[in-house]
Amino acid sequence: MRRHELRSCPDPRRQAWLAAEGLVASLVQRFGYPETLQMTTDGVIRSQYWDSRGYGSRVQELATQAKIDTTQDTVG
């Protein structure tokens, strides 16, 4: 998790995302996976993996509101 960003971020939604991103990345790595498919280790949302589950438009909307970066990139 990027702690310096968490402390200096004035937007509480962005703070929550940064905290969740750090927690999820650490948890997933503990189970032996290098990273989740739905987001990068830097907290960028991979839209392709949310679209395939039918959540794409809602996730994109929330990401825009919280100023979270998204990408169409896939793993592999």
Secondary structure, 3 states (H helix, E strand, C coil): CCHHHHHHCCCHHHHHHHHHHHHHHHHHHHCCCCCCCCECCCCCEEHHHHHCCCCHHHHHHHHHHCCCCEECCCCC
